Amino acid sequence: MATLLRKIGLIRLHNRDTEDPKHHHNHRGGGGGQQSASLRGKGGGKSSGHKQQQLQQQQQQQHPGGAGDASPGPGKGKSKRAAELAARDKQPQPAAGAAGAAGAGGPRERAAGARAGPGPAVAAAAAGGSLVPAARQQHCTQVRSRRLMKELQDIARLSDRFISVELVNESLFDWNVKLHQVDKDSVLWQDMKETNTEFILLNLTFPDNFPFSPPFMRVLSPRLENGYVLDGGAICMELLTPRGWSSAYTVEAVMRQFAASLVKGQGRICRKAGKSKKSFSRKEAEATFKSLVKTHEKYGWVTPPVSDG
């Protein structure tokens, strides 16, 4: 009986829902309202998101460097870095030199650098042109000094006392060299004995780039004839010219070669009245040496024609 009553109640409820158009309309209307509201919510969300994206793009175009700050979420740092790289690629490449130094950094830094002018690094590079010759000269002086100090020590240790050295005015680069010995079978040695000449005195001055350039060497006393000794005491030897010189030559080796050339050229001590007392001059020696170098560059190191002296 109870079961029958429950069935009758359920049937009545079903009939009332189906026969009452107002209830049916409200039920459908309520569901449709919820669906339309849901659709409107979804549509509104999409529209809002689209507008926000457009706003972010406009901000990136106006402010390339700060576009990454407007993008939310965990990828904020990556977006900012990508925007900075994209903005840097769009910027024109700076010119080399000072323009490259001024182009580092952002637009504001470049503008400030252009107003301030070249920085300290650029100024130092510009001034480097005057610093390089000074440093080079200092290096050459050090090389020359070390070489000449070694030469003096080697000469002082010579056992045969072939030559001796005196510094002119205590200058390491200006030497007076005494040649004490020549071939004892030569007429020049005989002249030295007869005139009581103990040595042949020469002067050597060393240029800034010694030992890569030869010294200037000339005879001071006594006054010699022949033996490749020319006016002013200039010496005609190929190894004393820039073309014939080698940095391996030592002062001792040069002096031994000179002693041999004196004997080979039949050098003699001048004994003519008046002329023997006339001393050699440096100015005359320099002029004579330049002339003979020019002549030998033209004809080579052979005997030149008489017309060329």
C-alpha positions in Angstrom: 0.0 0.0 0.0 2.8 2.4 0.9 4.6 1.6 -2.3 1.5 2.4 -4.3 1.0 5.7 -2.6 4.7 6.7 -3.4 4.2 5.9 -7.1 1.0 8.0 -7.2 2.9 10.9 -5.7 5.7 10.7 -8.1 3.3 10.6 -11.1 1.5 13.8 -9.8 4.8 15.6 -9.5 5.8 14.7 -13.0 2.5 15.8 -14.4 2.7 19.1 -12.6 6.2 19.8 -14.0 5.1 18.9 -17.5 1.8 20.7 -17.5 2.8 24.0 -15.9 4.2 26.1 -18.7 5.3 28.9 -16.4 7.4 26.5 -14.3 8.8 24.9 -17.4 9.6 28.3 -18.9 11.4 29.5 -15.7 13.4 26.3 -15.5 14.6 26.6 -19.1 15.1 30.3 -18.7 17.2 29.9 -15.6 19.4 27.4 -17.3 19.7 29.5 -20.5 20.6 32.5 -18.3 23.3 30.6 -16.6 24.7 29.4 -20.0 24.5 32.8 -21.6 26.2 34.3 -18.5 28.9 31.7 -18.7 29.4 32.4 -22.4 29.5 36.1 -21.8 32.0 35.6 -19.1 34.2 33.5 -21.4 33.8 36.0 -24.3 34.6 38.9 -22.0 37.7 37.1 -20.6 39.0 36.5 -24.1 38.3 40.1 -25.1 40.1 41.4 -22.0 43.1 39.2 -22.6 43.3 40.3 -26.2 43.2 44.0 -25.2 45.9 43.4 -22.6 48.1 41.8 -25.2 47.7 44.7 -27.6 48.6 47.1 -24.8 51.8 45.2 -24.0 52.8 45.3 -27.7 52.3 49.0 -27.8 54.4 49.4 -24.7 57.2 47.3 -26.3 57.2 49.5 -29.4 57.3 52.7 -27.4 59.8 51.5 -24.7 61.9 48.6 -26.0 64.1 48.5 -23.0 61.3 48.2 -20.4 58.9 46.0 -22.3 59.7 43.0 -20.2 58.5 44.6 -17.0 54.9 44.6 -18.2 54.7 40.9 -18.8 53.6 38.9 -15.8 54.3 35.4 -14.7 57.5 33.4 -14.2 58.9 34.3 -17.7 59.2 38.0 -16.8 63.1 37.9 -16.7 63.4 36.0 -20.0 60.9 38.4 -21.8 62.9 41.4 -20.5 66.2 39.9 -21.7 64.7 39.1 -25.1 63.3 42.6 -25.5 66.7 44.1 -24.6 68.5 42.0 -27.2 65.9 42.8 -29.9 66.3 46.5 -29.1 70.1 46.3 -29.3 70.0 44.5 -32.6 67.8 47.3 -34.1 70.3 50.0 -33.0 73.0 51.0 -35.7 76.5 49.6 -35.1 79.0 52.2 -33.9 82.0 53.1 -36.0 85.5 51.8 -35.1 87.9 53.6 -32.8 86.5 56.4 -30.6 82.9 55.9 -31.9 83.1 52.2 -30.8 84.0 53.3 -27.2 81.2 55.8 -27.1 78.7 53.3 -28.5 78.8 51.0 -25.5 75.7 50.9 -23.3 72.2 52.2 -23.9 71.0 55.2 -25.8 71.4 57.5 -22.8 74.9 56.4 -22.2 75.9 57.0 -25.8 74.3 60.4 -25.8 76.2 61.3 -22.6 79.4 60.0 -24.1 79.0 62.1 -27.3 78.5 65.2 -25.2 81.5 64.4 -23.0 83.9 63.8 -25.9 86.5 61.0 -26.0 87.2 59.1 -22.8 90.6 58.5 -21.1 91.3 55.4 -23.1 90.9 57.2 -26.4 93.0 60.1 -25.2 95.7 57.7 -24.1 95.7 56.0 -27.4 96.0 59.3 -29.2 98.9 60.3 -27.0 100.5 56.9 -27.6 102.1 58.2 -30.8 104.4 60.4 -28.9 105.1 57.8 -26.2 106.3 55.0 -28.5 109.4 56.9 -29.8 110.5 57.7 -26.3 110.1 54.1 -25.2 112.0 52.9 -28.3 114.8 55.3 -27.6 115.1 54.2 -24.0 115.2 50.6 -25.1 118.0 51.4 -27.7 120.0 53.2 -25.0 119.8 50.2 -22.7 120.9 47.8 -25.4 123.8 50.1 -26.4 124.9 50.6 -22.8 124.9 46.9 -22.0 126.9 46.0 -25.1 129.5 48.7 -24.6 130.0 47.7 -20.9 130.7 44.2 -22.0 133.1 45.4 -24.7 135.1 47.4 -22.1 135.3 44.4 -19.8 136.5 42.2 -22.7 139.2 44.7 -23.7 140.4 45.1 -20.1 141.0 41.3 -20.0 143.2 41.2 -23.1 146.5 39.6 -22.3 148.5 41.1 -25.2 147.6 44.7 -24.5 146.7 45.1 -28.1 144.5 48.1 -27.5 143.4 50.3 -24.5 140.4 52.5 -24.1 139.8 55.9 -22.4 136.3 57.4 -22.2 136.0 61.0 -23.5 134.5 63.2 -20.8 133.4 60.0 -18.9 130.9 59.2 -21.8 130.3 55.6 -22.4 129.4 56.4 -26.0 132.6 58.3 -26.9 135.9 56.4 -26.8 139.6 57.2 -27.5 141.2 53.9 -28.4 145.0 53.5 -28.4 146.4 51.0 -30.9 149.7 49.8 -29.4 150.7 47.2 -31.9 150.9 46.6 -35.6 152.8 44.0 -37.6 156.4 44.2 -36.4 157.7 43.4 -39.9 156.0 46.4 -41.4 157.4 49.7 -42.3 154.8 51.4 -40.2 156.1 49.6 -37.1 159.6 50.8 -38.1 158.2 54.4 -38.4 156.7 54.1 -34.9 160.0 53.1 -33.5 162.0 55.8 -35.2 159.6 58.5 -34.2 159.0 57.2 -30.7 155.3 56.8 -31.3 153.9 54.5 -28.7 150.5 54.1 -30.1 148.1 55.2 -32.9 145.2 57.1 -31.3 141.7 56.7 -32.8 138.3 58.1 -31.8 135.1 56.0 -31.9 131.6 57.4 -31.4 128.7 55.0 -31.1 125.3 55.9 -32.5 122.0 55.4 -30.7 121.2 52.2 -32.5 124.6 50.5 -31.9 125.4 47.6 -32.2 123.0 47.5 -35.2 124.8 50.4 -36.8 128.6 50.9 -37.0 130.5 53.4 -34.9 132.1 56.4 -36.6 135.9 55.8 -36.4 138.7 58.2 -37.3 142.4 58.6 -36.7 143.5 61.4 -34.3 147.3 61.0 -34.3 149.9 60.7 -35.6 149.2 62.0 -39.1 149.2 59.0 -41.4 149.6 58.6 -45.1 148.2 55.7 -47.2 147.0 52.7 -45.3 143.4 53.5 -46.3 143.5 56.6 -44.0 142.0 59.6 -45.9 141.7 63.3 -45.3 140.6 64.3 -41.8 141.6 60.8 -40.5 138.7 59.1 -42.2 139.1 55.3 -42.7 138.2 53.5 -45.9 136.9 50.2 -44.6 133.7 48.5 -45.8 132.9 47.0 -42.4 132.5 50.6 -41.0 129.7 51.3 -43.5 126.0 50.5 -42.9 126.1 48.0 -45.7 129.2 46.2 -44.5 128.5 46.3 -40.8 127.3 43.4 -38.6 126.1 43.6 -35.0 128.4 40.6 -34.3 131.5 42.7 -34.8 133.3 43.8 -31.6 135.5 46.8 -31.1 138.5 44.5 -30.7 137.8 42.8 -34.0 137.4 46.1 -35.8 140.7 47.4 -34.4 142.5 44.2 -35.5 141.1 44.6 -39.0 142.2 48.2 -39.0 145.7 47.3 -38.0 145.9 44.8 -40.8 144.6 47.3 -43.4 147.2 49.8 -42.3 150.0 47.3 -43.1 148.3 46.1 -46.3 147.8 49.7 -47.6 151.5 50.5 -46.8 150.6 53.1 -44.2 153.3 55.4 -43.1 153.8 58.2 -40.5 153.9 61.5 -42.3 157.3 63.2 -41.8 156.9 66.1 -44.1 157.7 69.5 -42.6 154.6 71.4 -41.6 152.1 68.8 -42.8 153.1 66.3 -40.1 152.1 68.7 -37.4 148.7 69.5 -38.8 146.1 67.6 -36.9 143.1 65.8 -38.3 139.6 67.4 -37.8 136.3 65.6 -37.2 134.4 67.8 -39.7 136.8 67.0 -42.5 136.8 63.3 -41.5 133.0 63.1 -41.7 132.8 64.8 -45.1 135.5 62.5 -46.5 133.8 59.4 -45.1 130.4 60.4 -46.7 132.1 61.0 -50.0 133.8 57.6 -50.0 130.7 55.7 -49.0 128.8 57.4 -51.9 131.6 56.4 -54.3 131.7 52.8 -53.2 127.9 52.5 -53.4 128.2 53.5 -57.0 131.2 51.3 -58.0 131.3 48.7 -55.3 134.2 48.0 -53.0 136.8 48.0 -55.8 139.3 50.6 -56.8 137.3 53.5 -58.3 138.4 55.6 -61.2 141.0 58.3 -60.5 138.4 61.0 -61.7 136.2 60.1 -58.7 139.1 60.6 -56.2 
